[in-house]
Amino acid sequence: MKRNRIAIILVILLGALSFWFIINNRRSTIKETLRDFAVKDTAAVDKIFLADKLGNAVTLERSSGNNNWTVNGKYIARSDAMQTLLVTITKLDIKEPVGKKAQDNIVKQLAAGAVRCEIYSKGDLVKAYYVGTQTQDMTGTYMILMDPETMKPSAKPFITYIPGFEGYLTTRYFTEEKMWRDRTIYQYVPNDIAAVKLEVPDHSEMGYELKINGNNDYEVTMLSGKKISDIDPLAVKQYLSYFQQVNFESLDMGMSEKEIDSTLKSTPINILSVTDKKGTTKRMKFFARKPKHEGALDEKGETLKYDLDRMNALLDWTNDFVMVQYYVFGKMMPPADYFVKKSASATEKPKS
């Protein structure tokens, strides 16, 4: 009799335990649906739409047949920014739900200033959510999911993060077109270059043109007409290697339209033209920039007239006005004697 009672009690307990697991699994499924921000297969993602409350919007689309992305159907997208966004999309996880007391406030914040992110695959919307601001400790990001069918936001916001990453994610979902644009200026294999010309408007006698004829046959001619002899092939090859991957720093230079117009009307420092073997020429005009800080001093204690680290530049083939670094472009605009073979005595180290 006692054994039967024990068996009945065990059956009841096991039944209750089974029922608890079933209910718990159902609840877990519901919670998973509300908190499932990540898109695991980013290889299948072919379009991402980002928009903010200020009217800024970008559509990022994967080009058919390759892994390149475009911005608003007009420009090539920055590969580094795209890679960061795709990694974020696939690794995005829940840190914790927003507490009940803070929920209403966070939902209002998201409604007022969040970035809307829509992710597509083969024309279908697979994920949509709003990206808000960072948490107070700067280690999480407020987000709320949207129903892909109704496009209505969920009732519950979450604090999201990427496991192993310390920081917030808001800045990865930027919406300015110019910030998404690829920053490549020159991207030449040395053998693709036919000629490089440097003009120095204030010192025309310093201008020259380098012609690449092939088979280590190079010509350097001053724009005044004088031809430079005894060209060093190694110096030319080193110089041409600088054009393999050249980027501008920024399109956003903090200048007003009036300042830009005034700069473009001024005399350029240098003008650099690169012509490839197909006959296409890319021409850049370089202009001095004002110092970062008014009244800044140089090493001699004199007031700086110009920024010593950066220049402004006009890209003639796109009509873009950009900011570039002297560190990158200085070596691409050497004096003509850079290409001349150095005598043994000039390269010989002095005896101690």
Secondary structure, 3 states (H helix, E strand, C coil): CHHHHHHHHHHHHHHHHHHHHHHHHHHHHHHHHHHCCCCCCHHHCCEEEEECCCCCEEEEEECCCCCCEEECCCEEECHHHHHHHHHHHHHCEEEEECCHHHHHHHHHHHHHHCEEEEEEECCEEEEEEEEEEECCCCCCEEEEEECCCCCCECCCCEEEECCCCCCCCHHHCCCCHHHHECCEEECCCHHHEEEEEEECHHHHHHCEEEEEEECCEEEEEECCCCEECCECHHHHHHHHHCCCCEECCECCCCCCHHHHHHHHHCCCCEEEEEEECCCCEEEEEEEECCCCCCCCECCCCCECCCCCCEEEEEECCCCEEEEEEHHHHHHHCCCHHHHECCCHHHHCCCCC
